[in-house]
Amino acid sequence: MKKELVEDIVSWSKSCFPDLTKEKQTLKLHEEISELERAKTEEEKMYEMADIFIVATILHKRFKSDLGKRFMRFYDLFEVEPFVEKKMKRNKERVWKKVSNGTYHHEESEKDE
């Protein structure tokens, strides 16, 4: 993954989720894996993979998590970078709210439909 993209992901994470913890980000990784399992089309699967790599990047680079590092090792096996870039653009446009389990979810919008 390009260094600039990694830095962008981490910077966005810190500004958008200042009180995020390693444990809550690990929970978010599990949520994203579940979403990948439910994805139907190849395009949906690639966007879910992008989410997984975004979450793993935050885990590894912001929280020094070995789990995040292990996921990032798979990055080069997939042609997911364009999807990560598109998801990050979209993520920055979204409004994020903390939910009861301590993770963050975006509010639904017309763009998400």
N, C-alpha and C positions, 0 to 999 in steps of 0.2 A: 504494500500500500504506500502511496506517495506520502512522504514526510509532511507535506503541507496539509494533506487531507487528515492525517492522524492528528496534527496540531489543531486543526479546525474542529474536529470532533471533540477533543478534550477541552478546548476552550469553550465551546458551546455548552458542553456538559457542566462545566464549573459555573458558568453564568446562569444557565437555565435551572440547574438543580444544585444549589449551593450546599444543601444539607444532605445530599445523597450519601449513602454508606456502601461499603463493599458488600455487605450482606444483602441490602436491598437491590443492588445492581446484579448480584448473582441470582436473586429471585426473578428479576426482569429477564435475565438470560434464559431461564427455564420457561418463562411465558413466551418468549420469542421462538424457542424451539417448538413449543406446542403449536404456535401459529403456523410454523413451517409445515408441521405434520398435517394441518388442516387445509393448506393451500391446494388449490385444484389445478390451476394452469401453470405452465412453465414460467410465465411472467410473474404471477403471484409468488411462486417459489423463489424466484430470484430476488424479488423485493423483500421477502422474509429472510433470505440469506443476508441481504444487505443489513437488515435490522440486527441480525445476530452478530455480524461483524462490527457494527457500530457499538453495540452493547459490550462485546468482547474487547474492543479497543479501549473503551472507557474503563473496563475492569482492569485491564493490563496496565495501561499508561497512567491512569489516575490513582488506582488503588493497589498497583503492584501485585496483581493477582496472577498466580500461575495458571489458573483456569482460563482467564482471559488470554494469556500468552499462548496456551495450547490451542485455543480456537483460532487465534490469529495465524498460526502456522498453516492452516488450511486455506488461507485467503488466496494464495497464488494458484490453487488447484481449480478455482472457479473464475470465470470472467465476470466478476461482480462489481468491479470498481465503478462503471457507469451507473449502476443501480445504487451504490452507496452515495455517490455524488448527488443523484436525484433525490434520494431519501433525505439526505442532509439539507438540501435546499427546502424541501417540504417541511421537515422537522422544525426548521428555523421560522417558518411562517405560522406554525401551529401555536395554540395556547395549551399549555401543559398544567395539569392539576395533580396534586398528590392524592392517591387513593388510600383506602383503609389499610391495605397491607404495606404501606410505606413506599411503594413504587410510584412512578408517574405515568399517567396516560394522557394522551392528547384529547382535547374536546373534539367532538365530531363537527365536521363542517361539510359544506357542499363539495369541496375539493376532495374529501375523503370517500365520497360515494362512487 
